[in-house]
Amino acid sequence: MPTVPEGIRIYAISDIHGCADLLQQMFAVIDRDLTTIGSRRAIHVFLGDYIDRGPDSNRTIELLIERGMKHESVFLKGNHEAFLLDVLHTPSQLQDWKQYGGLQTLASYGLRPSLNPDPAEQDELIRRLSQAIPPYQLHFFNNLRARFVCGDFFFVHAGVKPGVALANQQEQDMLWIRDEFLESNKNFGKYIVHGHTPVQQPDIRPNRVNIDTGAYATGNLTLLTLQDDSMIAL
């Protein structure tokens, strides 16, 4: 059984996708659980995809930053955050971002693009978006990590490339990989905790657990609690 170091309890959440209300509900669940923690150290681990698709990306980021000020927290990068950073540098990517739920993120920052913005409007929209995102939020986006290791657990947004040592994983794979990782029964060297590919309920396998339960579509945001060798998904 994979274990967390003695004296640590981990709370992991993935793929919030702008569902700020669900995130607040999970914080209430965690706060109740923290009353039983005794002298243990609690670490919140967020597995990326905080924005896009759901109704309130802006508020979700605010809640996460606020939480991180009060609790030891690790914020990983998802492919949606990577895409946002790309769009801010290359406004022509706006058309692609729309396919990923980027319009909902624009709306959460008070921007309303037309249906088919021409290049000039794309440039203007992204200029206004970069002004609408507060500097401390940009700092948050720019400082997201690709991975986090604790005890026998390796936390990552999408997964890892089979056959490549964990220390040598490429960010592109950790943010985007799907089938090659999901179909692998290999022992990856650590137990992988990930999201990225929505599942009906937490998918617990011998070598990995997927906790992306498609919150923006299902209303179900999963919380994974790890302590010693116990793993509880709510």
Buried (B, 14 or more C-beta within 10 A) or exposed (E): EBBBEEEBBBBBBBBBBBBBBBBEEBBEBBEEBEEEEEEBEBBBBBBBBBBBBBBBBBBBBBBBBEBBEEBEBBBBBBBBBBBBBEBBEEBEBBBEBBEBBBBBBBBBBEBEBEEEBEEEBBBBBBEBBBEBBBEEBBEBBEEBBBBBEBBBBBBBBBBBBBEEEBEEBEEEBBBBBEEEBBEBEEEBEBBBBBBBBBBEEBBEEEBBBBBBBBBBEBEBBBBBBBBBEEBEBB
